[in-house]
């Protein structure tokens, strides 16, 4: 019997604030935070934002991510965010590209429709974690997935929650998965 093909799985991590929010979070939130998924760009550069993290999964020579437009893909590093700030090796998978794309299509019609996006509770990091577990059986690092609850545990985070809950984010530069030519 021939051994199965193994495909590498990577987690791309982007700091949308380019480090500014990390320096300011102790002042505004009372503690140093290491990241949160894709807080809107205008907040990413203000004192109210923790370090803003966007994550995606790279497998089968493409980068896959979730935002308010649903599940999208692009060549690795191909969004307008540029190259990732860090790359985490999640492991490898035997899941073929065909099966993976079918899986993504079903996610895009159920759990990860664009209208299901929520900045704190159902975001790019939720998607990356779900996909990483499907492909490798491993979760993404907890320092990424635990950040929304850390932010919301602060008085400042609670005060901003109504505003932040209304934010819809879609990283620029990808094509929607499961729809021809990236059309909605």
C-alpha positions as CSV (number, residue, x, y, z in Angstrom):
1,X,0.0,0.0,0.0
2,X,1.3,3.4,-1.0
3,X,1.7,6.0,1.8
4,X,-0.8,8.9,1.6
5,X,0.2,12.3,0.3
6,X,0.7,14.8,3.1
7,X,0.0,18.5,2.5
8,X,1.5,21.2,4.8
9,X,-1.0,23.4,6.7
10,X,0.1,26.9,7.8
11,X,-1.6,29.6,9.9
12,X,-0.9,33.1,8.6
13,X,-1.1,35.7,11.3
14,X,-1.4,39.4,10.5
15,X,-1.1,42.3,12.9
16,X,-3.5,44.9,11.4
17,X,-2.3,47.6,13.7
18,X,1.4,47.0,12.8
19,X,2.2,47.0,16.5
20,X,0.7,50.4,17.5
21,X,-2.3,48.9,19.4
22,X,0.0,46.6,21.3
23,X,1.8,49.6,22.7
24,X,-1.4,51.4,23.6
25,X,-3.5,48.5,25.0
26,X,-2.0,48.8,28.5
27,X,-3.1,52.4,28.7
28,X,-6.6,51.8,27.4
29,X,-7.4,48.3,28.7
30,X,-5.2,48.2,31.8
31,X,-3.2,45.2,30.5
32,X,-1.0,44.1,27.7
33,X,-2.9,42.1,25.0
34,X,-1.2,40.0,22.3
35,X,-4.0,40.1,19.7
36,X,-7.6,40.1,18.6
37,X,-9.1,39.3,15.2
38,X,-9.5,42.0,12.7
39,X,-10.8,45.0,14.7
40,X,-11.9,47.5,12.1
41,X,-9.1,49.5,10.5
42,X,-9.9,52.9,12.0
43,X,-9.9,51.4,15.5
44,X,-6.7,49.5,14.7
45,X,-4.9,52.8,14.6
46,X,-6.6,54.4,17.6
47,X,-5.9,54.0,21.3
48,X,-9.0,52.0,21.8
49,X,-7.8,48.9,19.9
50,X,-5.8,45.9,21.2
51,X,-3.3,44.5,18.8
52,X,-5.4,43.5,15.9
53,X,-4.9,40.0,14.5
54,X,-6.3,38.5,11.4
55,X,-5.6,34.8,10.7
56,X,-6.0,32.5,7.7
57,X,-5.1,29.0,6.7
58,X,-2.7,28.2,3.9
59,X,-3.1,24.7,2.4
60,X,-3.0,23.4,-1.2
61,X,-1.1,26.4,-2.4
62,X,-3.9,28.9,-1.4
63,X,-4.8,31.1,1.6
64,X,-8.3,30.8,3.0
65,X,-9.9,33.3,5.4
66,X,-13.3,34.4,6.7
67,X,-14.9,37.8,6.9
68,X,-18.2,39.6,6.5
69,X,-18.1,38.5,2.8
70,X,-17.9,34.8,3.8
71,X,-15.1,32.5,3.0
72,X,-12.5,33.8,0.6
73,X,-9.2,32.6,-0.9
74,X,-6.2,34.1,-2.6
75,X,-2.5,33.1,-3.3
76,X,-0.6,33.1,0.0
77,X,0.1,36.6,1.1
78,X,-2.2,37.9,-1.7
79,X,-4.5,40.1,0.2
80,X,-3.9,43.8,0.5
81,X,-2.5,43.1,4.0
82,X,0.7,41.9,2.3
83,X,2.9,39.2,3.8
84,X,1.9,37.8,7.2
85,X,3.7,39.0,10.3
86,X,4.2,35.4,11.4
87,X,3.5,31.9,10.1
88,X,2.6,29.0,12.4
89,X,3.2,25.4,11.2
90,X,-0.1,23.7,12.2
91,X,1.0,20.3,10.8
92,X,0.1,18.4,7.7
93,X,-3.0,16.8,6.3
94,X,-4.0,13.9,4.1
95,X,-7.2,15.8,3.0
96,X,-7.1,16.3,-0.8
97,X,-7.8,19.7,-2.3
98,X,-11.1,18.4,-3.8
99,X,-12.4,17.2,-0.4
100,X,-11.2,20.4,1.2
101,X,-13.0,22.6,-1.3
102,X,-16.2,20.6,-0.8
103,X,-15.8,21.0,3.0
104,X,-15.2,24.8,2.6
105,X,-18.3,25.0,0.3
106,X,-20.4,23.3,3.0
107,X,-19.0,25.6,5.7
108,X,-19.8,28.7,3.5
109,X,-23.4,27.6,3.2
110,X,-23.8,26.9,7.0
111,X,-21.5,28.1,9.8
112,X,-19.4,30.6,7.9
113,X,-21.9,32.6,5.8
114,X,-20.9,36.3,5.6
115,X,-23.9,37.3,7.7
116,X,-22.7,35.0,10.5
117,X,-19.6,37.1,11.0
118,X,-19.2,38.6,14.5
119,X,-16.1,40.4,15.5
120,X,-15.8,38.7,18.9
121,X,-17.6,35.4,18.7
122,X,-17.5,34.2,15.1
123,X,-14.6,35.7,13.2
124,X,-11.5,34.9,11.1
125,X,-9.8,33.2,14.1
126,X,-12.9,31.0,14.7
127,X,-12.7,29.9,11.0
128,X,-9.0,29.3,11.1
129,X,-9.4,27.2,14.3
130,X,-12.2,25.1,12.8
131,X,-10.3,24.5,9.5
132,X,-7.1,23.7,11.3
133,X,-8.9,21.0,13.4
134,X,-10.6,19.5,10.4
135,X,-7.3,19.3,8.5
136,X,-4.8,18.3,11.2
137,X,-6.8,17.6,14.4
138,X,-4.9,20.5,16.1
139,X,-6.2,23.9,17.3
140,X,-4.6,27.2,16.5
141,X,-2.7,28.8,19.4
142,X,-4.9,29.9,22.4
143,X,-3.1,33.3,22.5
144,X,-5.1,34.1,19.4
145,X,-8.5,32.4,20.2
146,X,-8.6,33.7,23.8
147,X,-8.2,37.4,23.0
148,X,-11.8,38.4,22.3
149,X,-12.8,37.2,25.8
150,X,-9.8,39.0,27.3
151,X,-10.8,42.3,25.6
152,X,-14.5,41.9,26.7
153,X,-13.4,41.3,30.3
154,X,-12.2,44.8,30.6
155,X,-14.4,47.8,31.4
156,X,-13.3,49.5,28.2
157,X,-14.0,46.4,26.1
158,X,-17.5,46.2,27.6
159,X,-18.1,49.9,26.8
160,X,-17.1,49.4,23.2
161,X,-18.9,46.1,22.7
162,X,-22.1,47.6,21.1
163,X,-20.0,49.5,18.5
164,X,-17.7,46.6,17.9
165,X,-20.5,44.1,17.5
166,X,-21.8,46.1,14.5
167,X,-18.5,46.0,12.6
168,X,-18.3,43.8,9.5
169,X,-14.8,43.1,8.3
170,X,-13.6,41.6,5.0
171,X,-9.9,41.6,4.3
172,X,-9.4,43.1,0.8
173,X,-7.9,41.1,-2.0
174,X,-9.5,37.6,-2.0
175,X,-12.1,35.8,-4.1
176,X,-15.1,34.3,-2.5
177,X,-14.9,30.5,-2.2
178,X,-17.7,28.5,-3.8
179,X,-19.0,31.4,-6.0
180,X,-17.8,31.8,-9.6
181,X,-15.3,34.7,-10.1
182,X,-15.7,35.7,-6.5
183,X,-19.2,37.0,-7.0
184,X,-21.7,37.3,-4.2
